[in-house]
Amino acid sequence: MKKFVKLFIFLLAFQMEVRVRAAGDVLLNPESCLKAKETCSIHVTGPAFHLSQGELSLHANENSTLMRLTSHQWRLVQGTLWVEKADGIDVETPYATVKAPQGQYWLLQEANKVVIRNIDADLEVTLRDGKKLEVPTGFEFWVSGINSKGQNEYGMIRPIDMKEHLPLWNSMYTGTKENFVKEVKDLKENWGDLTEKSAFIYQKTTERKLAAVAEEERKAEEKRRQDAAERQKIKNIYFQRTFER
Protein backbone atom coordinates (compact mmCIF):
# COMPACT_ATOMS: atom_id res chain seq x y z
CA MET A 1 0.00 0.00 0.00
CA LYS A 2 2.81 2.38 0.90
CA LYS A 3 4.57 1.62 -2.39
CA PHE A 4 1.37 2.41 -4.26
CA VAL A 5 0.97 5.76 -2.44
CA LYS A 6 4.60 6.69 -3.15
CA LEU A 7 4.17 5.78 -6.81
CA PHE A 8 0.97 7.84 -7.03
CA ILE A 9 2.65 10.87 -5.48
CA PHE A 10 5.62 10.51 -7.82
CA LEU A 11 3.39 10.36 -10.91
CA LEU A 12 1.32 13.29 -9.71
CA ALA A 13 4.42 15.43 -9.16
CA PHE A 14 5.87 14.37 -12.52
CA GLN A 15 2.74 15.42 -14.40
CA MET A 16 2.48 18.89 -12.83
CA GLU A 17 2.98 21.57 -15.46
CA VAL A 18 3.70 24.54 -13.20
CA ARG A 19 5.66 24.87 -9.99
CA VAL A 20 5.36 28.02 -7.93
CA ARG A 21 7.97 28.63 -5.25
CA ALA A 22 7.61 31.22 -2.51
CA ALA A 23 9.88 32.42 0.31
CA GLY A 24 10.86 29.59 2.64
CA ASP A 25 10.88 27.11 -0.26
CA VAL A 26 7.15 26.51 0.09
CA LEU A 27 5.37 25.18 -2.98
CA LEU A 28 2.22 27.10 -3.93
CA ASN A 29 -0.20 27.04 -6.84
CA PRO A 30 -0.41 30.10 -9.17
CA GLU A 31 -3.51 31.47 -7.44
CA SER A 32 -1.73 31.39 -4.08
CA CYS A 33 1.25 33.11 -5.62
CA LEU A 34 -0.97 35.98 -6.76
CA LYS A 35 -2.35 36.37 -3.24
CA ALA A 36 1.01 36.06 -1.49
CA LYS A 37 2.52 39.15 0.11
CA GLU A 38 6.09 37.98 -0.36
CA THR A 39 7.97 37.47 -3.61
CA CYS A 40 7.27 34.17 -5.34
CA SER A 41 8.38 32.54 -8.58
CA ILE A 42 6.69 30.41 -11.22
CA HIS A 43 8.73 27.87 -13.14
CA VAL A 44 7.00 26.27 -16.13
CA THR A 45 7.84 22.59 -16.49
CA GLY A 46 5.13 21.64 -18.97
CA PRO A 47 4.31 22.77 -22.54
CA ALA A 48 2.89 26.17 -21.54
CA PHE A 49 1.57 28.17 -18.61
CA HIS A 50 -1.52 30.38 -18.79
CA LEU A 51 -2.56 32.84 -16.11
CA SER A 52 -5.71 34.92 -16.44
CA GLN A 53 -7.12 36.93 -13.57
CA GLY A 54 -8.92 40.26 -13.91
CA GLU A 55 -6.74 42.72 -15.81
CA LEU A 56 -3.86 40.27 -15.97
CA SER A 57 -3.32 37.65 -18.68
CA LEU A 58 0.13 36.06 -19.05
CA HIS A 59 1.45 33.09 -21.00
CA ALA A 60 4.87 31.47 -20.74
CA ASN A 61 6.39 28.53 -22.56
CA GLU A 62 8.25 25.52 -21.20
CA ASN A 63 11.32 26.17 -19.03
CA SER A 64 10.33 29.81 -18.48
CA THR A 65 10.70 31.33 -15.03
CA LEU A 66 8.69 34.32 -13.80
CA MET A 67 8.86 36.20 -10.52
CA ARG A 68 5.99 38.10 -8.97
CA LEU A 69 7.68 40.90 -7.03
CA THR A 70 4.55 42.88 -6.09
CA SER A 71 0.95 43.08 -7.27
CA HIS A 72 2.10 45.54 -9.96
CA GLN A 73 5.55 44.20 -10.76
CA TRP A 74 6.71 40.99 -12.45
CA ARG A 75 10.10 39.83 -13.71
CA LEU A 76 11.04 37.50 -16.57
CA VAL A 77 14.05 35.51 -15.37
CA GLN A 78 14.32 33.15 -18.34
CA GLY A 79 12.29 31.87 -21.27
CA THR A 80 9.48 33.51 -23.23
CA LEU A 81 6.61 35.61 -21.91
CA TRP A 82 3.52 36.61 -23.88
CA VAL A 83 1.81 39.51 -22.14
CA GLU A 84 -1.71 39.41 -23.54
CA LYS A 85 -3.10 41.85 -21.00
CA ALA A 86 -1.38 43.56 -18.09
CA ASP A 87 -2.86 46.99 -17.40
CA GLY A 88 -0.67 48.89 -14.93
CA ILE A 89 1.85 46.05 -14.61
CA ASP A 90 5.62 46.58 -14.98
CA VAL A 91 7.52 43.59 -16.38
CA GLU A 92 11.25 43.60 -15.66
CA THR A 93 13.97 41.82 -17.61
CA PRO A 94 17.72 41.85 -16.94
CA TYR A 95 18.17 44.73 -19.39
CA ALA A 96 14.93 46.73 -19.55
CA THR A 97 11.54 47.31 -17.94
CA VAL A 98 8.42 47.17 -20.10
CA LYS A 99 4.95 48.54 -19.45
CA ALA A 100 1.79 48.95 -21.53
CA PRO A 101 -1.58 50.36 -20.41
CA GLN A 102 -3.18 48.23 -23.10
CA GLY A 103 -2.35 45.73 -25.82
CA GLN A 104 -0.12 42.70 -26.29
CA TYR A 105 3.64 42.29 -26.39
CA TRP A 106 6.24 39.54 -26.10
CA LEU A 107 9.53 39.23 -24.22
CA LEU A 108 11.99 36.58 -25.40
CA GLN A 109 15.09 35.88 -23.32
CA GLU A 110 17.83 34.72 -25.70
CA ALA A 111 21.35 34.03 -24.38
CA ASN A 112 22.69 37.47 -23.40
CA LYS A 113 19.86 39.58 -24.77
CA VAL A 114 16.10 40.10 -24.62
CA VAL A 115 13.92 40.58 -27.70
CA ILE A 116 11.00 42.96 -27.11
CA ARG A 117 8.21 42.39 -29.63
CA ASN A 118 5.25 44.79 -29.82
CA ILE A 119 2.05 43.28 -31.21
CA ASP A 120 -0.52 46.02 -30.64
CA ALA A 121 0.46 47.72 -27.40
CA ASP A 122 1.11 51.30 -26.38
CA LEU A 123 4.54 50.20 -25.23
CA GLU A 124 6.84 51.96 -22.78
CA VAL A 125 10.40 50.56 -22.72
CA THR A 126 12.95 51.87 -20.23
CA LEU A 127 16.47 50.51 -20.54
CA ARG A 128 18.65 49.90 -17.49
CA ASP A 129 20.72 52.99 -18.37
CA GLY A 130 17.57 55.12 -18.17
CA LYS A 131 17.08 55.58 -21.92
CA LYS A 132 13.47 55.32 -23.15
CA LEU A 133 12.66 53.79 -26.53
CA GLU A 134 9.51 53.78 -28.65
CA VAL A 135 8.56 50.52 -30.36
CA PRO A 136 5.73 50.85 -32.93
CA THR A 137 3.17 48.08 -33.26
CA GLY A 138 4.40 45.32 -35.52
CA PHE A 139 8.06 45.95 -34.66
CA GLU A 140 10.70 44.48 -32.37
CA PHE A 141 14.25 45.09 -31.20
CA TRP A 142 16.80 43.43 -28.92
CA VAL A 143 18.56 44.85 -25.88
CA SER A 144 21.50 43.48 -23.92
CA GLY A 145 23.84 44.51 -21.12
CA ILE A 146 25.68 47.70 -20.24
CA ASN A 147 28.80 48.53 -22.28
CA SER A 148 31.99 50.33 -21.25
CA LYS A 149 30.25 53.69 -21.73
CA GLY A 150 27.58 52.80 -19.17
CA GLN A 151 24.92 52.37 -21.86
CA ASN A 152 22.78 49.40 -22.89
CA GLU A 153 23.60 47.78 -26.19
CA TYR A 154 20.50 47.43 -28.40
CA GLY A 155 19.61 46.68 -32.00
CA MET A 156 17.73 48.51 -34.71
CA ILE A 157 13.94 48.50 -34.54
CA ARG A 158 12.73 46.16 -37.28
CA PRO A 159 9.45 44.55 -38.44
CA ILE A 160 8.43 41.35 -36.67
CA ASP A 161 9.22 38.28 -38.76
CA MET A 162 5.83 36.56 -38.80
CA LYS A 163 7.30 33.33 -40.22
CA GLU A 164 9.32 33.10 -37.03
CA HIS A 165 6.64 34.42 -34.69
CA LEU A 166 3.58 32.45 -35.85
CA PRO A 167 4.75 28.96 -34.74
CA LEU A 168 5.64 30.31 -31.28
CA TRP A 169 2.34 32.16 -30.97
CA ASN A 170 0.38 29.13 -32.18
CA SER A 171 2.09 26.86 -29.63
CA MET A 172 0.87 29.08 -26.76
CA TYR A 173 -2.53 30.05 -28.17
CA THR A 174 -5.49 28.81 -26.13
CA GLY A 175 -8.32 29.53 -28.57
CA THR A 176 -9.59 27.67 -31.62
CA LYS A 177 -7.76 27.32 -34.93
CA GLU A 178 -10.39 29.51 -36.61
CA ASN A 179 -9.91 32.31 -34.07
CA PHE A 180 -6.15 32.08 -34.43
CA VAL A 181 -6.34 32.48 -38.21
CA LYS A 182 -8.71 35.43 -37.78
CA GLU A 183 -6.39 37.17 -35.31
CA VAL A 184 -3.43 36.71 -37.66
CA LYS A 185 -5.37 38.29 -40.53
CA ASP A 186 -6.54 41.16 -38.32
CA LEU A 187 -2.96 41.86 -37.26
CA LYS A 188 -1.72 42.04 -40.83
CA GLU A 189 -4.51 44.45 -41.72
CA ASN A 190 -3.89 46.65 -38.68
CA TRP A 191 -0.12 46.70 -39.17
CA GLY A 192 -0.36 47.75 -42.81
CA ASP A 193 2.85 48.00 -44.84
CA LEU A 194 5.62 47.41 -42.29
CA THR A 195 8.29 47.77 -44.97
CA GLU A 196 7.17 51.32 -45.70
CA LYS A 197 6.94 52.11 -41.99
CA SER A 198 10.37 50.62 -41.46
CA ALA A 199 11.86 52.91 -44.12
CA PHE A 200 10.22 55.90 -42.43
CA ILE A 201 11.56 54.87 -39.00
CA TYR A 202 15.05 54.36 -40.45
CA GLN A 203 14.91 57.81 -42.05
CA LYS A 204 13.83 59.44 -38.78
CA THR A 205 16.51 57.55 -36.84
CA THR A 206 19.16 58.64 -39.34
CA GLU A 207 17.96 62.23 -39.13
CA ARG A 208 18.16 62.16 -35.35
CA LYS A 209 21.67 60.71 -35.48
CA LEU A 210 22.79 63.32 -38.00
CA ALA A 211 21.25 66.06 -35.87
CA ALA A 212 23.06 64.69 -32.81
CA VAL A 213 26.37 64.63 -34.71
CA ALA A 214 25.79 68.19 -35.93
CA GLU A 215 25.02 69.31 -32.39
CA GLU A 216 28.21 67.68 -31.10
CA GLU A 217 30.21 69.40 -33.83
CA ARG A 218 28.58 72.73 -32.98
CA LYS A 219 29.47 72.29 -29.30
CA ALA A 220 33.05 71.32 -30.20
CA GLU A 221 33.42 74.38 -32.45
CA GLU A 222 31.99 76.62 -29.73
CA LYS A 223 34.47 75.19 -27.23
CA ARG A 224 37.35 75.77 -29.65
CA ARG A 225 36.21 79.36 -30.13
CA GLN A 226 35.95 79.95 -26.39
CA ASP A 227 39.37 78.37 -25.79
CA ALA A 228 40.92 80.57 -28.51
CA ALA A 229 39.31 83.68 -27.01
CA GLU A 230 40.57 82.71 -23.56
CA ARG A 231 44.12 82.19 -24.87
CA GLN A 232 44.01 85.56 -26.62
CA LYS A 233 42.78 87.21 -23.43
CA ILE A 234 45.68 85.73 -21.47
CA LYS A 235 48.15 86.90 -24.16
CA ASN A 236 46.71 90.44 -24.01
CA ILE A 237 47.02 90.53 -20.22
CA TYR A 238 50.62 89.24 -20.43
CA PHE A 239 51.47 91.85 -23.10
CA GLN A 240 49.98 94.68 -21.05
CA ARG A 241 51.84 93.65 -17.91
CA THR A 242 55.13 93.20 -19.77
CA PHE A 243 55.27 96.14 -22.18
CA GLU A 244 52.75 98.75 -20.99
CA ARG A 245 53.93 99.28 -17.43
FIVEX-662415 format. One record per residue: x, y, z of N, C-alpha, C in turn. Coordinates in steps of 0.001 Angstrom, whole numbers. Example, Ala and Ser with C-alpha at 12.3 -4.5 7.8 and 13.67 -1.06 7.14 Angstrom:
residues 2
[[13190,-5690,7800],[12300,-4500,7800],[13200,-3300,7800]]
[[12850,-2250,7080],[13670,-1060,7140],[12900,30,7870]]
end
This chain:
residues 245
[[830,-1209,0],[0,0,0],[862,1255,0]]
[[1932,1221,835],[2810,2383,904],[3515,2608,-430]]
[[3925,1499,-1082],[4570,1625,-2387],[3629,2245,-3413]]
[[2356,1855,-3336],[1367,2412,-4258],[1190,3914,-4034]]
[[1125,4336,-2765],[971,5760,-2437],[2169,6545,-2931]]
[[3392,6006,-2701],[4598,6691,-3154],[4618,6816,-4667]]
[[4212,5755,-5359],[4171,5777,-6814],[3170,6808,-7303]]
[[2014,6884,-6650],[973,7842,-7031],[1463,9273,-6860]]
[[2132,9527,-5745],[2652,10872,-5481],[3719,11242,-6503]]
[[4576,10255,-6835],[5621,10515,-7824],[5017,10870,-9177]]
[[4028,10097,-9624],[3395,10358,-10913],[2666,11699,-10913]]
[[2036,12028,-9806],[1323,13294,-9705],[2295,14463,-9811]]
[[3420,14359,-9116],[4424,15429,-9159],[5041,15524,-10540]]
[[5250,14390,-11202],[5871,14373,-12516],[4997,15043,-13563]]
[[3675,14906,-13404],[2744,15424,-14398],[2371,16881,-14177]]
[[2803,17479,-13076],[2482,18886,-12827],[3153,19762,-13866]]
[[2437,20717,-14422],[2979,21573,-15461],[3637,22816,-14898]]
[[3204,23277,-13744],[3698,24535,-13203],[4074,24361,-11754]]
[[5248,24854,-11385],[5661,24865,-9994],[5823,26313,-9573]]
[[5260,26661,-8442],[5364,28015,-7932],[6060,27965,-6593]]
[[7168,28690,-6466],[7969,28627,-5250],[7969,29982,-4559]]
[[7640,29991,-3275],[7614,31223,-2509],[8756,31224,-1511]]
[[8840,32319,-707],[9878,32422,305],[9757,31248,1273]]
[[10893,30734,1740],[10863,29591,2640],[10743,28282,1896]]
[[10904,28326,542],[10881,27106,-257],[9547,26368,-158]]
[[8476,27109,-7],[7152,26506,94],[6518,26469,-1291]]
[[6018,25299,-1688],[5366,25176,-2982],[3931,25682,-2903]]
[[3572,26545,-3866],[2220,27097,-3927],[1668,26894,-5332]]
[[364,27030,-5498],[-198,27043,-6836],[-238,28490,-7324]]
[[-449,28730,-8648],[-405,30096,-9170],[-1351,31054,-8469]]
[[-2553,30593,-8109],[-3507,31472,-7436],[-2968,31926,-6083]]
[[-2324,31030,-5362],[-1734,31387,-4080],[-589,32369,-4263]]
[[153,32198,-5335],[1249,33112,-5617],[726,34527,-5821]]
[[-396,34657,-6515],[-974,35977,-6760],[-1436,36640,-5471]]
[[-1848,35837,-4500],[-2346,36372,-3243],[-1235,36589,-2218]]
[[-71,35990,-2476],[1013,36055,-1492],[1552,37474,-1360]]
[[1950,37843,-145],[2521,39155,110],[4011,39174,-232]]
[[4672,38035,-92],[6095,37979,-360],[6333,37636,-1833]]
[[7581,37811,-2242],[7974,37467,-3606],[7846,35964,-3830]]
[[7338,35578,-4996],[7275,34168,-5343],[7618,33997,-6812]]
[[7981,32789,-7197],[8381,32538,-8579],[7574,31397,-9166]]
[[7416,31437,-10479],[6688,30412,-11216],[7630,29831,-12256]]
[[7893,28546,-12148],[8733,27870,-13139],[7866,26904,-13939]]
[[7863,27068,-15253],[7004,26267,-16128],[7747,24997,-16536]]
[[7215,23863,-16154],[7844,22587,-16486],[7094,21829,-17577]]
[[5914,22299,-17930],[5132,21638,-18972],[5154,22440,-20256]]
[[4308,22105,-21225],[4313,22768,-22536],[4095,24277,-22465]]
[[3167,24731,-21630],[2892,26168,-21544],[2136,26472,-20255]]
[[2241,27720,-19828],[1572,28174,-18611],[671,29348,-18976]]
[[-557,29328,-18497],[-1523,30385,-18791],[-2105,30908,-17485]]
[[-2039,32212,-17312],[-2562,32838,-16106],[-3492,33972,-16511]]
[[-4738,33890,-16117],[-5715,34923,-16444],[-6522,35251,-15206]]
[[-6398,36498,-14758],[-7124,36929,-13573],[-7349,38436,-13654]]
[[-8599,38834,-13840],[-8923,40256,-13914],[-8238,40936,-15082]]
[[-7444,41966,-14776],[-6742,42724,-15809],[-5375,42133,-16139]]
[[-5157,40894,-15735],[-3865,40265,-15969],[-4024,38974,-16760]]
[[-3295,38868,-17877],[-3320,37650,-18680],[-1913,37411,-19216]]
[[-1252,36379,-18687],[130,36065,-19046],[229,34636,-19563]]
[[1171,34422,-20469],[1448,33092,-20995],[2956,32916,-21079]]
[[3440,31758,-20672],[4871,31473,-20740],[5077,30061,-21253]]
[[6150,29868,-22020],[6387,28533,-22564],[7243,27692,-21626]]
[[7514,26475,-22037],[8247,25524,-21202],[9630,26046,-20830]]
[[10024,25776,-19582],[11320,26170,-19029],[11442,27673,-18778]]
[[10316,28375,-18832],[10334,29806,-18481],[10211,29956,-16969]]
[[10806,31026,-16455],[10702,31329,-15030],[10281,32779,-14856]]
[[9200,32982,-14097],[8689,34323,-13795],[8762,34559,-12299]]
[[8914,35821,-11932],[8856,36197,-10520],[7795,37265,-10336]]
[[6957,37072,-9349],[5986,38099,-8970],[6585,38863,-7800]]
[[7027,40096,-8067],[7678,40903,-7032],[6658,41601,-6148]]
[[5666,42245,-6794],[4551,42877,-6087],[3307,42669,-6940]]
[[2196,43214,-6497],[946,43076,-7270],[1019,43828,-8597]]
[[1977,44751,-8730],[2096,45537,-9962],[3458,45361,-10633]]
[[4205,44349,-10226],[5549,44201,-10761],[5916,42723,-10905]]
[[6273,42347,-12150],[6711,40987,-12453],[8101,41042,-13072]]
[[8773,39896,-13101],[10098,39827,-13708],[10222,38544,-14510]]
[[10729,38668,-15745],[11039,37500,-16567],[12493,37128,-16299]]
[[12704,35974,-15698],[14053,35511,-15371],[14660,34764,-16547]]
[[13851,33899,-17170],[14315,33154,-18343],[13111,32698,-19145]]
[[13356,32394,-20426],[12287,31870,-21267],[11561,32933,-22067]]
[[10301,32647,-22385],[9482,33510,-23228],[8182,33852,-22523]]
[[7834,35139,-22551],[6608,35609,-21909],[5753,36352,-22924]]
[[4516,35909,-23059],[3519,36608,-23881],[2604,37359,-22926]]
[[2684,38670,-22972],[1814,39506,-22143],[598,39876,-22992]]
[[-493,39154,-22764],[-1706,39407,-23538],[-2473,40594,-22980]]
[[-2426,40728,-21657],[-3103,41846,-20999],[-2450,42054,-19633]]
[[-2019,43290,-19375],[-1376,43563,-18085],[-1445,45059,-17808]]
[[-2647,45562,-17628],[-2860,46991,-17398],[-2218,47410,-16071]]
[[-1293,48373,-16137],[-671,48892,-14929],[397,48000,-14342]]
[[844,46988,-15099],[1851,46053,-14606],[3203,46342,-15267]]
[[4257,46467,-14463],[5617,46576,-14984],[6212,45171,-15082]]
[[6838,44871,-16214],[7524,43592,-16380],[9015,43867,-16555]]
[[9813,43399,-15612],[11254,43598,-15658],[11936,42461,-16411]]
[[13043,42805,-17055],[13969,41825,-17614],[15365,42239,-17131]]
[[16384,41438,-17389],[17718,41847,-16936],[18206,43160,-17546]]
[[17618,43581,-18679],[18168,44725,-19394],[17191,45885,-19584]]
[[15904,45670,-19336],[14926,46728,-19550],[13639,46413,-18788]]
[[12860,47458,-18551],[11539,47307,-17943],[10490,47735,-18957]]
[[9433,46942,-19081],[8416,47167,-20101],[7054,47353,-19436]]
[[6279,48270,-20004],[4949,48545,-19454],[4031,48962,-20598]]
[[2770,48556,-20507],[1786,48949,-21526],[407,49058,-20879]]
[[-243,50228,-20972],[-1580,50364,-20407],[-2619,49513,-21131]]
[[-2274,49103,-22356],[-3178,48231,-23105],[-2400,47522,-24207]]
[[-2956,46425,-24698],[-2352,45728,-25823],[-1420,44600,-25433]]
[[-930,43897,-26466],[-116,42700,-26294],[1336,42949,-26700]]
[[2239,42276,-26001],[3642,42288,-26390],[4309,41016,-25893]]
[[5488,40759,-26431],[6236,39544,-26095],[7634,39912,-25613]]
[[8147,39108,-24688],[9528,39229,-24220],[10196,37873,-24384]]
[[11294,37829,-25121],[11985,36579,-25396],[13423,36678,-24903]]
[[13737,35905,-23870],[15092,35878,-23322],[15945,34955,-24177]]
[[16959,35500,-24815],[17831,34725,-25698],[19286,34956,-25310]]
[[19941,33936,-24760],[21348,34031,-24378],[21594,35293,-23557]]
[[22336,36254,-24131],[22685,37471,-23396],[21889,38687,-23857]]
[[20682,38455,-24353],[19857,39578,-24774],[18380,39237,-24612]]
[[17552,40271,-24670],[16105,40098,-24621],[15505,40754,-25857]]
[[14644,40021,-26556],[13915,40579,-27699],[12569,41082,-27204]]
[[12267,42343,-27504],[10995,42959,-27113],[10169,43134,-28376]]
[[9035,42488,-28417],[8209,42388,-29630],[6839,43006,-29358]]
[[6514,44079,-30047],[5253,44790,-29820],[4193,44351,-30831]]
[[3132,43742,-30331],[2050,43284,-31206],[1057,44410,-31485]]
[[436,44921,-30448],[-515,46020,-30645],[-618,46887,-29391]]
[[483,47023,-28683],[461,47720,-27396],[977,49152,-27501]]
[[538,49972,-26562],[1114,51304,-26379],[2294,51114,-25427]]
[[3433,50755,-25998],[4544,50200,-25229],[5478,51278,-24685]]
[[5843,51107,-23416],[6845,51962,-22782],[8032,51077,-22403]]
[[9196,51346,-22990],[10396,50558,-22717],[11456,51467,-22110]]
[[11898,51121,-20898],[12950,51874,-20227],[14155,50965,-20028]]
[[15263,51304,-20670],[16472,50506,-20538],[17093,50708,-19157]]
[[18001,49817,-18794],[18648,49904,-17490],[19449,51187,-17331]]
[[19945,51752,-18452],[20720,52991,-18369],[19831,54232,-18305]]
[[18504,54015,-18280],[17567,55124,-18170],[16999,55608,-19492]]
[[17554,55158,-20612],[17076,55577,-21921],[15703,54975,-22197]]
[[14812,55776,-22796],[13471,55316,-23148],[13373,55172,-24661]]
[[12781,54060,-25102],[12657,53791,-26527],[11197,53564,-26904]]
[[10845,54005,-28105],[9507,53776,-28646],[9562,52616,-29626]]
[[8638,51679,-29460],[8563,50523,-30360],[7174,50506,-30996]]
[[7056,50841,-32276],[5732,50847,-32925],[5133,49453,-32973]]
[[3832,49380,-33126],[3168,48084,-33261],[3656,47395,-34524]]
[[3900,46093,-34390],[4399,45322,-35521],[5917,45292,-35614]]
[[6603,45880,-34613],[8061,45953,-34657],[8677,45344,-33400]]
[[9970,45062,-33486],[10703,44484,-32373],[12133,45020,-32365]]
[[12824,44813,-31265],[14253,45092,-31199],[14835,44281,-30050]]
[[16148,44142,-30009],[16798,43425,-28918],[17603,44404,-28071]]
[[17757,44049,-26810],[18558,44854,-25884],[19388,43907,-25029]]
[[20618,44308,-24753],[21496,43478,-23922],[22125,44336,-22825]]
[[23267,43890,-22311],[23844,44508,-21123],[24490,45866,-21337]]
[[25037,46386,-20249],[25677,47699,-20236],[27086,47591,-20810]]
[[27460,48532,-21700],[28804,48534,-22279],[29761,49389,-21456]]
[[30962,49594,-21978],[31987,50334,-21246],[31633,51806,-21057]]
[[30690,52302,-21861],[30253,53692,-21734],[29098,53857,-20752]]
[[28690,52735,-20111],[27580,52799,-19168],[26222,52833,-19840]]
[[26166,52357,-21102],[24923,52371,-21862],[24557,50949,-22293]]
[[23243,50699,-22380],[22784,49403,-22888],[23092,49275,-24375]]
[[23507,48094,-24774],[23600,47776,-26192],[22207,47368,-26677]]
[[21799,47845,-27856],[20502,47435,-28404],[20534,47520,-29923]]
[[19634,46755,-30555],[19613,46675,-32000],[18618,47635,-32633]]
[[18659,47671,-33950],[17734,48506,-34709],[16307,47983,-34560]]
[[15353,48889,-34532],[13944,48499,-34537],[13598,47981,-35927]]
[[13009,46780,-35990],[12726,46160,-37276],[11355,45490,-37235]]
[[10749,45231,-38405],[9445,44549,-38437],[9540,43142,-37860]]
[[8483,42707,-37197],[8426,41350,-36673],[8378,40357,-37828]]
[[9213,39341,-37756],[9218,38281,-38761],[8101,37292,-38410]]
[[6986,37382,-39133],[5833,36556,-38798],[6090,35072,-39051]]
[[6973,34744,-39995],[7296,33333,-40218],[7952,32729,-38986]]
[[8688,33556,-38269],[9316,33099,-37034],[8339,33154,-35865]]
[[7505,34188,-35848],[6641,34424,-34692],[5413,33511,-34659]]
[[4835,33203,-35806],[3584,32449,-35847],[3662,31081,-35167]]
[[4701,30269,-35424],[4753,28961,-34736],[4811,29099,-33219]]
[[5552,30092,-32721],[5643,30311,-31282],[4293,30740,-30719]]
[[3654,31672,-31405],[2340,32164,-30973],[1331,31019,-30983]]
[[1322,30235,-32048],[375,29131,-32176],[556,28094,-31065]]
[[1823,27860,-30654],[2093,26863,-29626],[1574,27281,-28247]]
[[1324,28585,-28061],[870,29083,-26762],[-564,29602,-26813]]
[[-1173,29532,-27996],[-2528,30054,-28172],[-3545,29104,-27548]]
[[-4513,29651,-26839],[-5485,28813,-26132],[-6841,28737,-26824]]
[[-7039,29524,-27874],[-8322,29528,-28570],[-8386,28487,-29681]]
[[-9405,28614,-30519],[-9593,27671,-31616],[-8711,28033,-32808]]
[[-8562,27093,-33725],[-7763,27324,-34925],[-8372,28449,-35756]]
[[-9702,28487,-35834],[-10391,29515,-36608],[-10116,30899,-36027]]
[[-10179,31013,-34706],[-9911,32312,-34071],[-8459,32736,-34264]]
[[-7562,31763,-34240],[-6148,32078,-34433],[-5920,32657,-35830]]
[[-6476,32010,-36833],[-6338,32483,-38209],[-6925,33882,-38354]]
[[-8069,34117,-37715],[-8713,35427,-37783],[-7823,36504,-37140]]
[[-7237,36194,-35986],[-6389,37173,-35310],[-5141,37496,-36133]]
[[-4596,36484,-36797],[-3431,36712,-37659],[-3793,37655,-38796]]
[[-4930,37429,-39430],[-5372,38293,-40530],[-5632,39711,-40028]]
[[-6266,39832,-38876],[-6542,41158,-38318],[-5254,41924,-38048]]
[[-4245,41215,-37533],[-2957,41865,-37257],[-2343,42421,-38537]]
[[-2315,41607,-39571],[-1718,42038,-40832],[-2426,43266,-41386]]
[[-3749,43302,-41242],[-4509,44453,-41717],[-4216,45693,-40880]]
[[-4139,45516,-39573],[-3886,46654,-38683],[-2458,47178,-38808]]
[[-1511,46275,-39054],[-117,46703,-39174],[137,47470,-40468]]
[[-584,47097,-41528],[-358,47751,-42810],[977,47346,-43410]]
[[1586,48263,-44162],[2850,47999,-44837],[4010,48288,-43885]]
[[4530,47232,-43249],[5618,47406,-42290],[6915,47811,-42979]]
[[7076,47408,-44239],[8291,47773,-44971],[8365,49277,-45160]]
[[7223,49869,-45529],[7168,51322,-45704],[7389,52037,-44367]]
[[6757,51512,-43311],[6935,52106,-41988],[8378,51981,-41528]]
[[8995,50842,-41850],[10374,50619,-41464],[11299,51632,-42129]]
[[11055,51919,-43404],[11862,52914,-44119],[11705,54297,-43483]]
[[10483,54614,-43072],[10220,55903,-42427],[10948,55990,-41083]]
[[10882,54895,-40306],[11560,54869,-39001],[13068,54998,-39191]]
[[13613,54291,-40189],[15048,54360,-40450],[15458,55782,-40821]]
[[14620,56428,-41644],[14907,57808,-42046],[14925,58736,-40836]]
[[13911,58597,-39970],[13832,59443,-38781],[15006,59178,-37839]]
[[15376,57902,-37692],[16509,57555,-36839],[17794,58156,-37381]]
[[17965,58060,-38711],[19155,58636,-39344],[19191,60145,-39154]]
[[18027,60787,-39315],[17964,62235,-39135],[18326,62640,-37708]]
[[17836,61852,-36745],[18160,62161,-35346],[19650,61985,-35083]]
[[20238,60932,-35661],[21675,60705,-35477],[22485,61822,-36115]]
[[22091,62237,-37329],[22791,63325,-38001],[22663,64627,-37214]]
[[21461,64853,-36674],[21246,66056,-35868],[22100,66031,-34613]]
[[22232,64825,-34014],[23056,64685,-32807],[24524,64939,-33137]]
[[24988,64402,-34291],[26375,64630,-34711],[26618,66114,-34969]]
[[25657,66757,-35654],[25791,68187,-35934],[25835,68997,-34645]]
[[25031,68603,-33671],[25021,69309,-32387],[26350,69133,-31660]]
[[26909,67923,-31715],[28206,67679,-31095],[29296,68500,-31777]]
[[29228,68596,-33097],[30208,69401,-33830],[30064,70877,-33483]]
[[28811,71325,-33337],[28584,72726,-32976],[29156,73028,-31597]]
[[28941,72101,-30659],[29474,72291,-29305],[30999,72286,-29309]]
[[31595,71387,-30117],[33049,71322,-30199],[33618,72604,-30785]]
[[32982,73131,-31828],[33422,74376,-32446],[33284,75547,-31482]]
[[32200,75558,-30721],[31989,76619,-29735],[33060,76555,-28649]]
[[33415,75347,-28251],[34468,75192,-27235],[35809,75655,-27781]]
[[36098,75310,-29041],[37347,75767,-29646],[37393,77285,-29717]]
[[36263,77904,-30049],[36206,79362,-30131],[36430,79995,-28757]]
[[35787,79418,-27750],[35953,79945,-26392],[37390,79771,-25897]]
[[37991,78607,-26199],[39372,78366,-25790],[40320,79350,-26463]]
[[40073,79615,-27773],[40923,80565,-28507],[40780,81968,-27931]]
[[39547,82352,-27591],[39306,83677,-27009],[39980,83794,-25646]]
[[39940,82692,-24875],[40575,82706,-23556],[42091,82816,-23688]]
[[42676,82098,-24659],[44115,82191,-24867],[44531,83589,-25303]]
[[43713,84201,-26173],[44013,85562,-26623],[43910,86547,-25475]]
[[42942,86339,-24606],[42777,87205,-23433],[43995,87128,-22522]]
[[44495,85911,-22316],[45682,85725,-21472],[46901,86384,-22110]]
[[47044,86263,-23457],[48151,86903,-24159],[48089,88417,-24005]]
[[46877,88979,-24136],[46713,90435,-24007],[47106,90907,-22614]]
[[46680,90167,-21602],[47023,90529,-20222],[48538,90456,-20024]]
[[49167,89402,-20554],[50617,89244,-20429],[51328,90391,-21130]]
[[50849,90768,-22329],[51466,91846,-23096],[51375,93180,-22341]]
[[50174,93439,-21779],[49980,94677,-21046],[50891,94753,-19834]]
[[51007,93659,-19118],[51843,93652,-17908],[53330,93744,-18234]]
[[53698,93240,-19417],[55130,93198,-19770],[55583,94491,-20450]]
[[54795,95037,-21354],[55267,96144,-22184],[54557,97472,-21915]]
[[53489,97485,-21176],[52753,98750,-20993],[52812,99237,-19541]]
[[53807,98800,-18815],[53929,99276,-17431],[54512,100678,-17408]]
end
